[in-house]
Amino acid sequence: MKISRQKIDKISEQIINFLYSKNPQLLFTSQIAHEIARDEEFIKKILIDLKKKSLLVEVKKNPKGKDYIRRSRWRLSDNAYSVYKNYQTY
């Protein structure tokens, strides 16, 4: 089954909105997938796509500075946060 680009864009907007509401907290892919009620692999694909567009930042280290082997945490990029913040005030 193929999902249209329009639906993927709407899901991307949901992800950005959710990360904005939780800022500056870093969230794991599984937490985002649970909140959006979608499959983790599908959400990971969208997150990587948003990272390529410089909207998200992927964090591959835990708070102690050790690398995650199979996990990633995500947050909005500084530019995306400021643009989204200005957009929300109007």
Buried (B, 14 or more C-beta within 10 A) or exposed (E): EEEEEEEBEEBBEBBBEBBBEBBEEBBBBEBBBEBBEBEBEBBBEBBBEBBEEEBBBBBEEEEEEEEEEEEBBBBBBEEBBEEBEEEEEE
